[in-house]
Amino acid sequence: MFEQMKLGAWSTGLGDKLKLPLRVELWDGERLDFSTDPARVTIRVPHRSALRYLRSPSLYSLGKAYVEGAIDVSGRAADIISVGNALAEHLGKGRSRLADALRRHVPHSRALDAEAIRYHYDVSNAFYAAWLDPGMVYSCAYFEDGDEDLATAQQKKIDHILRKINLRPGQRLLDIGCGWGALVLRAAQQFGARCVGITLSENQALLARERVERAGLQGQVEIRLQDYRDVQGQFERITSVGMFEHVGVQHLPAYFSQINSLLADGGVAMNHGITTTNADNRATAYGGGDFIDQYVFPHGELAHLATVVRTMQEGGLEVRDVENLRRHYARTCAAWTDSFEANAEKIRTLTDEKRFRIWHVYLAGCAYAFAHDRISLYQIVCGKAGQDPAQIPWSRRYMYL
């Protein structure tokens, strides 16, 4: 009873400040409303022990309680994330310094990185196909006009990248982290390139190879199950889309140095990846980064744009063009969230309840983080440092033909 009295006083005080569209239902049937407006989110607390998640909430603790089944939450994912952020911002403890310190000491060995990739991507191809676009592109789309559907925006993103690197017929292209092969397929079919795509996900490699065969492109496209550190050879063009977040901040100079060693003289590379907006490369506030590290992307690390540019230079690369696509990724994640919820019944048959809950809040959480400038997305075009400036185009006009 004492715990419920404290929670009642807490809810009254918080409701006066925030007016959240939230209802908390306790195990004995009592209901606590945080606004006179209809609740859009309901948190059900099945046992007294779960009250601790509400008294000092963070995005990590609330997310963990939901994923592990300590509490039940109903409502649209976007509303759940908005309410969770309001609770964490006003009642939480902010950033975890210990988590930041531990994150900086992740070794990122080949074995550990492969394990992390398998955890995230080898759920099943059917799981991802249930909410991605038909091309199964799992990275930020490009809404050139702002009114495209997701499938159109994803194809425009791939074409935008391939134009940025000024891809030409017959050139050899390496795609680091090729996913299910959409970029290399497009590069071969529409640009006449000879492509190598690498991934650490067995599921991705299997489906990508099937797609290559169906397209009759075996002579132009090779899909490898390979770590980027083990690639050899020379490539006129290199792309890395949504992959360098797995590298680790301390390892970025070596990562870009490897790209430099694989890039032919006069070649062009492009890195497309998520960054933190924290200049000290710390995890996102209120525990969101901790939740992602444990449940979504083990050992993932986000660098600030300044760190990315600096480590590119340390790796022997010259930055030539930088574009911020934060708005585009907010729209992309919102579209994924809508698709996930629209196909929830089917998705529940493809995975277990825990993973369903993880993705239910993860996708919407990312949309919120991009929309509120906690994380961002940059495409950075680069070439070998110290080369003849005549290799650099006079303008960006060629990107938009």
Salt bridges, closest charged atoms under 4 A:
GLU3 OE1 - ARG55 NH1 2.73
GLU25 OE2 - ARG31 NE 3.63
GLU25 OE1 - ARG44 NE 3.31
ASP33 OD1 - ARG23 NE 2.79
GLU68 OE2 - LYS354 NZ 3.25
ASP72 OD1 - ARG357 NH2 2.77
ASP79 OD1 - ARG40 NE 3.54
ASP79 OD2 - ARG76 NH1 3.73
ASP100 OD1 - ARG103 NH1 3.42
ASP113 OD1 - HIS108 ND1 3.06
ASP113 OD2 - ARG229 NH2 2.90
GLU144 OE1 - LYS156 NZ 3.39
ASP145 OD2 - LYS156 NZ 3.45
GLU148 OE2 - LYS156 NZ 2.88
ASP159 OD1 - ARG186 NE 2.78
GLU222 OE2 - ARG224 NE 3.07
ASP227 OD1 - ARG229 NE 2.79
ASP230 OD1 - ARG110 NH2 3.08
ASP290 OD1 - ARG103 NH2 3.20
GLU301 OE2 - HIS108 NE2 2.80
GLU314 OE2 - ARG310 NH1 2.95
GLU318 OE1 - ARG320 NE 3.59
ASP321 OD1 - ARG396 NE 2.45
GLU323 OE1 - HIS160 NE2 2.94
GLU323 OE1 - LYS164 NZ 2.54
GLU341 OE2 - HIS360 NE2 3.23
GLU353 OE1 - ARG348 NH1 2.48
GLU353 OE2 - ARG357 NE 2.95
ASP373 OD1 - ARG326 NE 3.44
